[in-house]
Amino acid sequence: MEHEELKKQTRIILNELIEYPFSQIFDISPAEQKLKELYQISPTSIEPLIGLMLTNIMLGKRDIAEGLANKIWSIGGNLSPFFELIYTDNLLNIGEIERAGILLKSRIASISDNIKHFYTVMIKYALLSGNLALVKQIGGYPDVYDKEPILFNFADHHCKDLSIKDYRAILKILRDNLHDRICAFEYLMHNNGTLEFVIYTPNDIEQNEAMQKNLIDKINGYFLTMQQPQIDDLSITLKNIKLHSAWITN
């Protein structure tokens, strides 16, 4: 099979995958098998591996997804914008922030040319890397602010009141304590101005509740040690990966 045909077949499968809720295992698993067959045809092509990485994220198999991320990175090569977008989001979902930043570097350097296609991953990268100034910068482009005004107000507020260091400290607590459990990351903005991090794991409800309590205790401990008021417009919620909605809706 020619590489272009292989990419076409892989993209057809991915276009179906990104419409499935993550609970829809009876559709995700057959798609995974098709991607494995494409990979076997061309083991040096990274597009089927990117698809396999997504399926394993959706199935909550973080260790396999991480292994695939490393394999894709080691093979390297040029990607079309579609596959670059999927791979970058995959990396962000499992906490590979530095690698995602490398992929996004040229996109961020020319935000106006890339904002339509890469908006979501640029925002996710900015939030997860603690670069709220980048969130502000993205919101400054024409018609972008109106997409998520509460998010851009959040970034502006914390840039102005010098609480970015505290925001970044919270991110570090999350990374240090959840690194090997994070399967996906999304964010929600609420009308009261609160930014909610929704972190998906393979854990059941009781395990997530225990981990969430531990995180809150550590965050409270940080602010107590620093003798500073809490960041009261940021919340953290842990959910099982099967509760994740379809990728295309995020």
Secondary structure by P-SEA (a helix, b strand, c coil): ccaaaaaaaaaaaaaaaaaccccaaaaaaaaaaaaaaaaaaccccaaaaaaaaaaaaaacaaaaaaaaaaaaaaacccccaaaaaaaaaaaaaacaaaaaaaaaaaaaacccccccccaaaaaaaaaaacaaaaaaaaaaccccccccaaaaaaaaaaaaacaaaaaaaaaaaaaacccccccbbbbbbcccbbbbbbbbccccaaaaaaaaaaaaaaaaaaaaaacccccccbbbbbbccccccccccc
